Amino acid sequence: MSEIWQGLVKAIELIISFDPEVMEIAGRSLSISVTATLLAAVICLPLGSLIHFNRFTGKRTLINLIQTFYSIPTVVVGLFVFLLFSRAGPLGGLNLLFTPTVMVIGQMILIMPILLGLTISALSGVDRAIIDTARSLGASSSQITVLILKEARFAVMAAVILAFGRAISEVGLALMVGGNIKGFTRVLTTAISLETSKGDLELSIALGIILIFIALIINFILNRIQQR
């Protein structure tokens, strides 16, 4: 119990003093996860709409496959990305392994099934009468799509929030493709893993509290946007 209390006190000290190393790690965690979430949303929202609004053979199977990947282990995604960008991999020539860029790519791959599946579910929950009314009034397919996305915006925002939480809290992928390099690819989750292995439980607890605090603030902001 005393270690938890000391960790809390140390977290407050690190935040109040704006410890340069901690702020750098926290900023990198935030920038990588926010970038990955935004890029994944730009891809998945239109793609989810495309899947939902079109009928094709194997659609149900595709949706089931997407939903299966909701709980894919981060180390499996990390292994896939590592093999893809390693020197022997097809994209090894880009020299992106152990960089923040490949961490963004990895997190995008990790959260895209969540965004895709929940976007499709959100669109499916819109009342059919709205679509029929819009169509009867002469709305085009693109206008109907925009209308349905507006109707489902709360569920879509919830999907974005969930995807961000998944991205910023993962550790296996970040370790495998980022390498936990100090001052370059070290993020909060990998720093917590490192400090715990070193036996510095107070700093680990402090970093964990900071991670929760950051996630809380981001989710609060997104929820405020959703309510407005």
N, C-alpha and C positions, 0 to 999 in steps of 0.2 A: 504493500500500500504506500509506503514511504517513497518508493521509486516512482510511482505514478505521480505523487504530489511533487516530487523534485523535478520530474519531467515537465509537469505543467508550469512550474515556476520558471524552469529554464526556457520553455517555449515562449512565455511572456517576455522574459529578458531578451531573447533573440529577436522577437518581433519589435519590441520597444526600441532596442538599440540599432535596429536595421542592420543586423550582422551581414556584412557584404557577401560572404559565401552562401549563407542561407537564402538571402534575397536573390542571389544569382540562380541557385538551384530551383527555388520556387518560381521565379520568372520563366526559367527554361521549361519547367513542367507545364506551366500555364500556356505558354506560347505554342508548344508542340501539340498539346491536347486541343486547344481552341482551333488551331490551324487544321488539324486532322478532322475535327468535327465539322467545321465550316465546309471544307472541301468535300467531305463525304456527303454532307447535306445537299450541296450543289449537284452532286451526281445522283444521289438516291431519290430525292423528291421527284424529279422528272421521270426517272426510271421506274419508280414505284407507281406513278400515275400511268405510265405507258403499260405496265403489266396489268394494272387494275382495269383500265378502260378497253383493253383489247382481248378478244377471245382467240385462243390458239391451242393446238394440241399439246398436252403436257403442262398446262398452266397450273393445275392443282398440284402436280408433282413438283414443279418449280417452287411454288409457294411453300410446300412442305419442306423442301430442301433448304430454302432460305431460313425457315424457322428452326430447322435442325442446327444451323450454325449460330444460333443465339448464344449457346453455351459452349462454343468451341474453346478449348484451353488456349490461353495466350501463348504458351510455349510451343504449341503446334503451329500457330500463325508465325511465331518467331522463327521456328525452324524453316518454314516455307520461304519466308522473306530472306533468311540467311542464305539458303541454297540458291535463291534467285539472284542475289547480289554479291555472292562470294566470287572469288577470282575464277573459279571453275564454272560458275553459273552463267546463264544466258545474258544477264545484265551486269556482269562483273566488271566490264570495261568502263562503266560509269563511275567506278570508285566511290560509291555512296555508302558502303558498309561502314559501320561505326561512325555515323554522322547523324546530326539531328534530322536531316532530310529523310533518311531511310526510316527513322523512328516515326516520323509523320506518316509515311507510306504504310508502315506496319500497323499503326493505330487506325488508319483509314480502312484497311482490309479487315481489321478486327471488328469495327463498329458498323460497317456497311450492311451486314445482314440484319442487325437490329433496326437501323433506319429504314431499310427496304421493307422488312416484314411489318413493322409497326405503321409505316406510311400506308401500305396496302390495307391493313386492318382499319386504319383511321378512315380511309376513303370508303371502305365497305360499310362503315357505320353511318354514312350520310343517308338521310331519308330519300328513298327513290322518288318521292313526289316532287322534290326540289329539281331533280334532273329532268323529269317529265315536263314540269312547268316551264323550265328554261328552254327545253327543246321546242315546246309548243309556241313559245314566244319568238322563235327564230334564232336562238343563240347558236353560235358555231361551236364546234368541238373544243376549240381552244378556250372559248369563253366559258363553256360548261366546266372544263377542267379547272380554270381559275376559280369559278364559283364554288365548286366542291372543295377545293383546297382551303378556301376561306371558311367554309362551314366546318371543316375538319381541323382548323388551325390549332385548337387547344390540344387535341390528341397528337398532332404532328409536333408541336412544341414539346410535349411530354416525351416523345421519341427522341428529340434532339437532346433534351436534358439527360435522359437515360444513357444515350450514346456517349455524351461528354463524361458522365460519371464512370462509365466503363473504360474510357480512354485514359483518364487521368489517374485511375486507381490500379492499372495493370503494371506488372513488374517483370514477368517472364520475358515478354517480347523486348522490353527496353534493355534488359541485361544481355540478351542474345545478339541483338542487332546494333545496340548502342555502345555496348562495351563498358558502360559506367565510367567513362573517362572524365577525370576531374577537370572542371572548367570548360567542358566541351559537350559531353552527352550525359552527364550525371543529372538525374532528376530526383524528385523527392522519394519515390518508391524505391529506387535503386540505392539511394543514400541510406534509407532506413534499413534495407537488407544488409548493406555493408557495415553500418555502425552496430547492428545487432550481432553480426558475426564477430566483430571486434570486441564485443562485450560492453560497449558504451550504451547501456540501456536508457540512460537519461536523455541523451541526444536523440536516440531512436524514437522515444516517446514524444519528445519535443517536435521532431520533424513530422511524426504522425499526426499530432494535434494541429500543426500548421497545414498539413495536407487536408485534413477534415475542415479546417477553417476556410481554406481557399474554395473547396468544393461547396461549402455552405453558402459562401458569398456569391459565387457564380450561379448556383441554383436559385438563390433568392432574387438575383437580378433577372434571370430568365423567367421566373415565375411572375415577377412584376410586369415584365413585358407581355407575358401571356394574359394576365388579367386586364391589361389595358387594350 
